[in-house]
Amino acid sequence: MKFSEQMIELAVRFKAGGVPWTPAAGDYVLDREGIVDRGSPFQPGVYFVLNYDHFMRLAGGEDAFRRRLVWLPTWEQCREILRQSGMTDGQLQAELVERNAIAGGTERLAVYELIADRYPVAPGSATAGSGFFQPVKDGRSSC
């Protein structure tokens, strides 16, 4: 799965805005610190959590995992976040139509934007900015 720069920056905002997340196998994550010592098969710094226990060991436990990695929600996970925030499926459909997101192929970016709108970051909080995510020569990521 490919995540655009915009989606990655929005995911960092989710984290700063307090989007609830319980790490699990099947999650995509952004490793900004280089705790994973292998290159990513997806894009620099993006990993799929297949072996939960392995990732927990690499990060230093679940609390450290949450602190050190950034969750990149899938479409289904985004839908659940939006439902939990009070958005109905009909409201989501209307938003996607209004944004022409499906025809434009930007529906996942649109749901990321909707999530960011529902979990605003407090002024002065650290968030991603332009150029936040930069690949390094060995295929890992750096911020």
Buried (B, 14 or more C-beta within 10 A) or exposed (E): EEBEEEBBBBBBBBBBBEBEBEBEEEBBBBBBBBBBEEBBEBBBBBBBBEEBEEBBEBBEEEEEBBEBBBBBBBEEBBBEBBEEBEBEEEEBEEBBEEBEBEEEEBBBBBBBBBBBBBBEBEEEEEBBEEEEBEBEEEEBBBB
